[in-house]
Amino acid sequence: KFASYDFDEILIEDTIASYYGMKSNLNFVKEFNGYLPPLTIGGGIKNIKDAENIFKFGADKICINTFLFENINLISDLINVFGAQAITVSIQIITNKNGIQLRRFYGREIVKKINFLEWLNKIIEYSPGEIIINNVSRDGTLKGIDYELIKKLPYTQSTRMLYGGGIRFKELNNELFKKINNIDGYLISKDFYEYSKQKNYLSKNKESFNSLNIKKIRSIIKNKI
């Protein structure tokens, strides 16, 4: 079903692997080898061996986050082995009355030793293939793009910048969206399911976005426990 919508990428995240110190069970991915668009897979990656295992399951790229706070040089280690084009870094944030809070473990834990923009700029220095700004506070809300947040993001040509959190398909053609020049792609999850039966609508708007984020059912279930 996902492949039929002709998206440029699918991102599969195990949002609890790092939190519980577990390895992702990705056997289901093998069933779709050759049928899906390029896959980016993340969850519990803390070294080269973990990354190799993810690629063996059929990933085209890997997504890393949590363990970078312990060893940011993991980015360069992975790039040296697999190439920058295969490395995506996810940065999770919450926006509230206190401003922008850098988080990890999918929003469960505040990172206090460095602020969001400082961390983002440090990541940019390593030049991974992509950086995802994941606005966890809007995830699943369908409140739309956080334009005030995007205004604060730097423009960079050294890596592709992606944004996710609350995005609705209908806003991908509005005037505010068209003025954004520091974001290269968007991750859409919940609103995809709302429009999943309207294939023509998705096909007509394909050029407005280039990433789709789906979460494994196993992760969703465990997040509710």
N, C-alpha and C positions, 0 to 999 in steps of 0.2 A: 504493500500500500504506500509506504513512504517513497519508494523508488519511482512509483508511477507519477508523482507530482513534479519530477524533474528539478528538484532542488540541487544547488551546487554542492552542499555538504550536509551531513548529518552528524551532530555531536551527541555522543552517548556518555553520560556522566554517572558514575556510581558515587552518589553524594554522601555516602556514609562509610566508605572503605577506610579512609584515613582516620576518621573519628573513632572507629572501633579497632583500628590497627589490623584490618583484614584485607585479604586479596579479593579482587573482583572475580566473580564467576561469569566468564564471557563465552561459555561454550555455545550459547545461542547465536552468537555473531557468525560462527562458522557456517551455519545453515544458510546464510544469505550471501556468502562469498560470490562475487560476480554479478549480484543482482542489485546492490545498493550503490548510491552515489559515494564519493569519497567519505570515509569514516574518520572522525576524530574521536578518540576514546580516552577517558580520564578516570582516575580513582585509585588512590593508594600507591602511586608511583614515587619511589624514593631512591632508586638507583638504576644503573644501566640494565641490570638483569630484569628488573620489573618492566622496564620499557621494552626490552626484547620480547618478553612474554606477550605484551599487549600487541606488538606488531605481528607476532605469530598467529594471533587470533584473526588477523585481517585488517588491522587499523592502518590507515594511510598517514595519520598523524597521532600524536599523543598530547594530552592536556595535563599540565602539572600545576600545583598550587601549594598545598599545605606544607610540604617538606622543604620548600624554598625558604621558609622562615628559619629553618635550621641550617640550610646550606644553599645559598643562592647560586653558588658556582655549579650546582647541578645543571643549570641551564647550559653553560658552556660545555660541560662534560657531555651532555646529550647532543648538543649541536655538533661537537667534534666527531661523534660516532654516527649520527643519523642525518645530519644536515639541518640547517635552520628551518628549511621549508617544512620539516616534519615535527616541529616543536611549537606547541601553543601554550601560553601561560594564561591562566585564569586568575583574575583579581576580583575578590568578592567584597562588596561594600554594602553598608546600610546607610540610608539618608534619613535623618530625623532632626529634631529641634537643636541637637548638639552639633549639627553639621554632617560631614561625611566620615563615617567610621569604617576603618579597614577591618575586615573580618576573615576568619577561616573556619573550616568545618561547616561549610555552607551556612554561614551566618551565626553559628552557635557561640563563637568565641571572639571577643574583641582583641585586636592586635594593638598593644599600647606602645611598643618600643619604637614605632615609626608610623608617620601618618600616610594617608592614601596617596597623595601626590608625590611625596618623597619616594615611596615604594614603587609607584608607577614609573617614575623617572629612572630609578635604579634598574628596573626590568628592561626599559627601553635601551639602556646602555649595552645590554647583552644581545640585542637584536634577534630575538626569536622570530619565527615566521609570522606568528600572530599573537596578539594580546587581547584577551576577552575582558571587558569591564562588565561584571555581572552584578547588576543592581538587585540584590536579594530582597530588599524591602519592597520592590515592585513585582517580584516574580509571582506569576499567577494571578495578579490583581487586575490585569487589563486596563490599568490606569494610563497607559501610554508611555511614550519616551520621556525621560527626565531631561528636558532641554537645558535646564539650569545646570545640571551636572555636566552635560556634554560641553557646555560653554567653557568649563574649567579644564577640559582635557587638552593636552598639548597636541599640536599637529606634528606628525612624524612621517618621514619617508623610509625609515629604516625597517619598519615592521608594519603589518596590517593591524589596524585597531578595529575591534568588533564590540558591539554593545548589545546587552540583553537585559530584559526586565520590564514586563508589563506592556510589551509592544502589541499593537493591534494592526492588522493588515490595512484597515481603512485609512490610517494616518500616513501610510508610506507614499502618498501622493500629495500631501498637503504642503502649503508654502513653507512652513517652518522646517519640515523634513528636507525639502529641496535645498535649503540654505546651509545644511550641515556639510562641512568639508573636512572634518577631522575624524570621521568614522567611515570605515571601508566596508562594513557589513553588519548585519543584524541577526540576532538569534531569536527565534520565535518558537514558542512551545504551546501554551494553552490555547491561543487563538487559532492555531493550526487545527486543533480538534474541532473548534466551532465551525470552521470552514472546510473540514475534511471531505465533505460530500459535494463541495462546489469546485470541482476540478478546473473549470474554465476560469473562475475568478482567480485561482492561484496561478494558473499559467499566464494570464494577462499581466500579473503583477510580479512575475519572476525577476525582472531586472531591478526591482526596487530593494531586493534583499538577497543575501547569498549564504545564509546559514539557517539551519533548523535545529533546534535543541530538543531532544527527547530524553526522558529519564527512564531507566529500566524499572519495570514493575517491582522488582525485588527491592530496589532502593526506596521506592515510594512506600511500600508496605512497611519496611523497617523504620522509616522516618516517622511513621504513625504510632509505632509501639511505645 
